[in-house]
Amino acid sequence: MQFLTGSLLELVTQTSTNLPPDVRAAMSIAAAQETPATQSSQALDIILSNVDMANDDEGPICQDTGMPTFVVHTPVGVNQIVIAKAIREAVAEATRRGKLRTNSVDSLTGKNSPDNLGIETPVIHFEQWEEDEIEVKLILKGGGCENKNIQYSVPCNLDHLGRADRDLEGVRKCILHAVWQAQGQGCAPGAIGVCIGSDRAHGFDLAKMQLFRTLDDVNPNPALAKLEADIMEQANRLGVGSMGFGGKVSLIGCKITAANRLPASFFVSVAYDCWAFRRLGVRLDAATGAITKWLYRDPSRPVERMARGAGFPLTGREVVLTPPITEEQIRALKVGDVVLITGEMFTGRDAVHKHLMKNPPPADLHGAVLYHCGPVMLQENGKWTVKAAGPTTSIREEPYQADVIGRYGVRAVIGKGGMGKKTSDALKQYGAVYLNGIGGAAQYYARTIKEVLDVNWLDFGIPEAMWHLRVENFAAIVTMDAHGNSLHRDIEEQTGQALETLQTV
C-alpha cells in the first residue's frame, strides 16, 4: 500500500480545488438562464471566475473546506485500520499545504486543531463489498450550508404552506420549505439530498449520502424521479436566486431516497449543499493503493473554463470606500449599490464577536470594515499568505453585531446571507451598512487581499483569529443600508408569497 497516502492526498486536493464536471455543467446552465445585469447574474459571474481561479492555482474553491467525510468500500480482508490511518495522514498533509482550512474544533475547550485531526474528525464510513478494488468517496460540505440542513417530523405546519401530511404531497411541501428557508445563507443555488423515513439520526445520514449522486442522474424509483423533477421545477419558481439576491435559479439538484420507518415516526431529512458542491472519488488498487480510476471526473479531459468575462465587470457606478469611513459616506449608500473597498479591513467571526462583548479590540475600529471571514492562511518564513478568503454566514453574529457596531464605531460589516432586525436597527441608529460578498468565492476575494498587516487572538485558531488586512477593489453589494432597508427581508417576503402559490400541485 505504498501509494495509499499519496493517492488520498490527491483526492483531498482535487476535491477542495476542482469542482466536479456535473456541478460545473449545472452552474453554467444556471448562469445562462439568469437575467443579465441583475445582482444574481453578477454573483454567478464571480462564482464562475472563482471556479477557474481555484483550478488554476490549485487553491480551495471555498475557504470553508467543511467536515471531510469519507465513504470507503473495501474488499473482504483489506485492513481498514491502515486505510483510516492513511486518510488521517492525507488530511493533515492537505491542511499543512493549505488545501484544507483548520476546521476541527474541540467542542468542550473551543481549541482549534492545527492539522484538522480530532475526535471523530475526519468522518470515515467503512463498508465491505465483493469487488477487488478499494473505493473512496469524499465530500467537503461547509458549515454555512450544513447549518441549513433541516429535518421535519410530519404531520407539521409550515410557513406559507400549511399542513404537511404523511404522504408524498406532505414530503413535497417539506422539501420546498427547506429550499425557501435556506435563502442566501446556504450560498444558493444549492443542491439537496433528501431521505423520506428512517429514524432521526440515520435519516440525516442517508440524506447526505444522496449528495454522492451525480446531478444529471435519474432516480430508479419512478415516484421519486417524478418528485425530484417536480421539486426542481417548483423550487426554481420561488425566486430565491443566487446568494438569495432574487433570481431564476435557486436549486441545481434534488436527490431523494426513502427508507422504512417506525409506525410512530415520519421524518423528512434534508441535507442542503451550496453551489460549491465538492465531492469526488477514486478507485484504488487494493495491493498498492495507487489510483486506478477517478469517479465524477476524467483527468485526461481538459477542464473547461467557466468564466464568461471579467468576473465582476465594472460599470463606473461603483462607490469606492477607503477606510476609515465616515457616517456621511455610509448614509449616502442604499440597497443595491456596489462598493469597492480599498484600504484596511479586519476579519471577525464567532470567537472575535463573543470576545468583544467583554474585551476591547486590539485596534481602533472606528470607521472600520469588519469582514465575517475565516480565511485559509499559510505561514512561510514568518510571513502570512492568504490562500482563500470568502465570506461566512453572518446571521451567527446577530446576537453580538449591534453591540460591536455601537461600542466600537464599525461602519461596514461584510458577510453573506444578511442579518436580522437587531443589526438592522443598529445600522440605522449608528450609521453603518451591511455588505454582502459572494459566498464561496474564496479565490476571487483572496486576490483582492494585497497584504496581511497583523493578526491578533491567534490562540482562537486561524479561522477565528482577527486578521488585519490591506485590500484593493474588494467588491460587495449593499444589501442592508443605514435607512432600515434590507434586500434579505424583501426577498424572504417575496419568496414566501411565491411559496404560497405552490401549496398544491
N, C-alpha and C positions, 0 to 999 in steps of 0.2 A: 504493500500500500504506500510505496514511496512517493507517489504523486498526489495523494489524497488531500493533504492540507493545501497544496498549491491549487488544485482544482477547485476546492471550496472557496479559496480566496478569490479566484477569478469569478466564481458565481456571485459572491457578495459584491465585488466591484462592479460587475456588469449590471446587476440588479439595481444598484444605487445610482448608476450613472447613465444607463442606456434604456430608454423607455421601450417596452415591447412593441413589435410591429402592429399587433391588433389594436393597441391603445393609440399608437401614432395615427393609424388609419381613422379611428373614431374621432380623434381630436381634429384631424384635417377636415373631416366631414362637418364637424361642429363649426369650425371656423368659416367654412364655405357657406353654411346655412345662415350664419348670423348677419344681421343688418349692418352694413358698413358704417363706420364713423360713430358707432354707438360705444358706450362705455364697455359693454360686454365684448364688442369686437376689438377694442383696444386691449382689453385684458387677454383675449385669445392671441393677439399678435405677440404680446410679451411672452406668453406661455410657449408658443411655438419657437420663438427665438431662444428662450431659455433651454428648451429640449436640445436644440442644436449646440448651444454653448456647453451644456453638460457632457454631451457626447464628444465634442472637440477636445475639451480639457480633461476628460475623464474625472469630472467633479460631480458631487452629489446633485441630482436634479432638484431636490428639496433639502433644506438644511435639517428638517426633522426626518431622520432616516428610520424612525419608527422602532418598534419592538421586533427584532429579527425573529421570524417564525419559520422554522424548517419542518417540512414533511418528508420523511425518509422512508423509502421502501427498500428492504434488504432481502437477498436470498436467504433461505434457511442455512444456518451455520455461520453466517458472517458476524463478526464480533461488533456489536453495536456500541460497546464501550469505546472501542478505538475510533469509531466514526464520531461519536459525541465529543471526544477529546479533540479530534481534528477540527470539528465545527467551532469549538470554543477558541482554538488557536487561530483559525481563519478570521473569526470575528474580532479578536484582539488585534491582529495584524492589520486588518482593514481599518480599524479605528485609529491605530497608530499612523497610518498613511493618509488619514483624512477622508476616507471613503464613507465612514460612518461617524455620526456625532456621538459623543459620550452621553448616551441616553438612559443608562441603567442607574436608577436612584434607589438607595436603601429606604424602604418605606417607613422604617422606625427612626432612623437617625437623620434622614434627609441628605446623606452624603452621596456624592456623585462618583460612580466608578470610573476610573481613568481609562479602562480598557473594555467597557461595555459588558463585563462579566459580573455575575452576581447570582443571588438566589433566584432560580428559575429564569435566568437571562443568559443566553438566548433561549427562546422556546423551541423545544425539539419534540416532534411527534414521530415515533417509530412504528412501522408496520412491517410484517414479513409478507413476502409474496413468492410465487413459484417461478419467477423469471431469474435469469442468470446474472443480470446486471443490478447495480445499485442505482436507485433514482432518488435525487434530492431536489425538492422544490423549495423556493424561498419567496416569502412575501414581506415587504417592508411597508407597514401601514402606520402612518404618523399619528401623533396624539390628537391633532385637530380633528381629523375625520374619525378617529377612534372615539372621541368624546360625543360624536353624533350618532354612534350606534344606539339602537333603541329596541326595546322589547315590549310587546303588547300582550296582555292577558285578556282574551276575549271571552264573553262579550264585554265591551267597554264603549264609552262615549268619547268621541274625538272632536276636537275643534273643527268647525266648518263642515264636518262630515256626518255628525250624528252618531247613531249607534252602529257599532261593528259587531256582527253576529258570528257564530261558529260555522261559517261556510266560506266558500271562495269569494263571495261578494264582500264579506267582512274582512277577509285577508287583503283583498284589493284596496279597501279603504285604509287599512293599516299601513300598507306599503306606500301609498300616495302621501299619507300623513308623514311618514318617515322622510320622504324626499322634501316635503314642504318645510318641516321643522329644521332641517339642516341649513337652509338658506345659504348665505355666503360663508358661514362658519366652517363648513365642511369642504371648502375650496371647490365649489361647483365649477363645471359639470362633473358629477361624480358617477360612481358605479356602485351597485348594491348587490350583496349576497343575502339571500333570504332562506330561512328554514321555517316551514309550517309544521308545528308539532314538536315532539320530543319533550325533554324537560328544560328547565331554565338554563342550566349550565351547558348541556350538550347541544341545545338548540342554537346558542350563540356560536359554538364551535363549528357546527355544521353550516351555519350561515357564512362564516368566514371562509370555510373550505370551498364554498361556491365561487369565491373570487379567484380560484385557480382555473376556472373555466375560461376559454377564450371568449372575447366579446361577440364574435361572429358565429358561435356555435348555435345549434338548435336543440332545445330540451327534448329528450326522447319520449317524455310523457306528454301526450297531446294537450291535456288540460293545463299543464304547467307551461308548455310552449305558448299556448294562447294567452295565458295570464301574463307571461313575460312580455309578449308583444303589446298587449293592451296597456301595461304599465308604462312601457317606453313611449307609446303614443300619447297617453294622457299626461304623464309627468312633464313632457316637453310642451304641453299646453299651459302649464302653470305660470310660466314667465319668471321663474327664479333667475335663470341666466347665469353666465359666468361670474364667479365671485359674489353672486347674489346681487348683481347690478341690474337685473332685469334682462330678459332676452329670450331667444327661441330655444336654446338648448340647456337643459338642466341636468340631464342624465345621459350617459353614454353606454350604460349597460345595466341589465337587470337579470340576475341568475337565481333561480328558485329551486329548492328541493323540499321534499316532505318526508317526515318521519313519524312513526307511530307514537302515540301519546297516552297518557293516563286518562281515564274517563273524566276525572275532575278538572283536568288542566287542558287549556288550549292556548299555546303561546305562538306568537308570530315574532320571530327574532330577525333583526335587520342589521347587517354589518355594512356600514357606509364607508366607501373608499373615495378618496379625492381624485382629481384628474391625474395627479402624479401617481398613477396606478402601477406600482413597481413590483413585478413578480416574474421570475424566470425559473428555469430548472435545467438539470443536467442528468444524463445517464453516465455512469462511471463503470469502468472495468473493475470487477469485484476482486481481482488479484492485485492490480497496481494502483487503483484509484484514479487513473487517467480518464479524462473526459472522452467519451466515445460519441456523444450526441448532445446537442443543445435542444431544449424544449422552448417553444414560443418564439425562437429566433433562429435564423440561418446565418452563422458568422461569415460564410463565404459570400453572402449577398451584401452589396454596399448599402450602408444606412442612408435612407433617403433624407434630404434636407426638409425641414418643416417650415422655416420662416418664410413669410410672404413678403417681407420688406425689411425695414429698419428696426422692427420690433416695437417701437413706440414712436411713430412719426410725429415730429414736432410741427405745430401749426403756427407758431409765433404768438398764440394767445395764452401760452402758459405763464403762470405767475412765478417769478423767481424769488425765493426766500433765502436770506442769508442770516443765520442765527448770530447773535441774539435777535429775536423777532419782537416787534412792538405790538401792543394791543391794537393800535390803529391799523396795522397791516392785516392782522387776523380778522378784525371786524369788517374789513373790505372784502373778505372771501365769502363765497356762497357755495352751496352744494352743487357739485358738477364741475367746479373749477379744477384744472390740472395744475399742480405746483411742481416746481423743480427746486430742490434744496441743494445748495452748495455751501459748504462750511462744516461746522462741527455738530455732531449729534451724539446722544448716549443711548445705549441699549438698556432695557429694564424689563424683566419678566416677573414671574410669580415671587421668587425669593426676594428680589430687589424691592418690589412694591410692599411686601409684608415688612421688610426691614425698615423701609422709610416711614412706617407708621410710628416707630419709636426712636429712630435714629436719623440724624441729619445726613444729607447726601455728601459724597466726597468732593463735589464740585458745585459751583453756583449754577442752579438750574433755571434761574430767572431768564425768561425769553428763550429757553432751550427747546430742542426737539427730543422727545423720548420715543425710542423705537422698540416696540414689542418684538424682540428678536432674540433667538438663541442660536448664535452662529456656529458653524464648524470652523475651528481655528487650529492652526499648526504653528508650533514654535521651532524655529531653526536659527541657530547661532544667536539666541537671545532675542530674536525679532519675531513678532507675531504676524502671521499671514491669514487673511480671511479666505476660506475655501468655499463657503456657502453662507448666505445671509438673507433669506426671505423672511417675511413677517409671520408671526404666530397669531393664533386666535385671541382676540382682545377681550372677549367677554369674561374670561377668567379674572381679569383685573378690575372688574366692575366694583367689587367691594372696597377697593383702595383708590381708584383713579381720581375721583373727585377731590379727595383729601390731598393727594400728591399735587394736583393742579393748584389747589387753593393755597397750600402751605408753601410751595417752593416756586411758584410762578412759571410753571411749564406752559408754553404757548401752543405746542403742537404735539399730538400723540399719533404715532403711526402704527398700524396693525392691520388685521384683516377681520372681516365679519361684523364690524360695528360694535357698539356698546349700548348700554341701557339708559334709562331715564335719569338716574343719579348722575352719571357722567354728562349727559346732555345738559342737565341743569347747570352743572359746573362750568361747562364750555360757555354757556350764555352768561353766567354770573361774572366769570373772571376774564372772559375774552380769550378763549382758546379754541382749538379746532381739532377734529379727528380726521386723519388722512388714511385712506385705505390703499395699502400696497396690494400687489398681486401675489396671492398665496402660492407657495411652491416655486416661485421664480427666483430660486436661491442663487443661481449663477448670474442672472441678469443684474440683481442688486449687488452681488459681490463685486462686480466690475465697476460699480459706482463708488466703492469704498477705496479711497486712494492711500489711506494711512491709518494705522492703529496708533493713536496718540497715548493711550494709557489703559489700564484695566484695574478695577477695584473689586473687592469682595470675591476674589478668585476662589476662595475657600467654599463658595457656594457651588462650584463646578463651572466648567467652561460655558455651558448654555445659559446658566443663571447669573453669571457674573455681570458687572456693569462695565461695558466696553465703551471707551471714549474714541470716537471715530471721526475722520475727516472724509467727507463725501463730495461728490461732484455730479450735478444734474441727477439727483435721486428723484425719480418721478413717482407721484402718488396722486390720488383723486380725493378731493374734499367730499366726504360723504356725511359728515355731521358738522354743521357750522356753528358760529357764535350767536346765532339768532334763533336757535331752537329747532332748526330743520334737520331732518335725518332721512337720508335715502334708504337706510335699512328699515326704518319704521314704515316708510311709504311702500316699499317693495313687499314687506311682510303683509301689510294690509291688502294690497292689490292681489298678491298671490293667494291670500286667504279667500278672497272673493272668487278667484278663479277655481279654487279647490271646491268651493260650494257647488259649482256648476258640474262637477264630476261626481256628485253623490250617487248617481245612478248610471248604469251603462245602457 
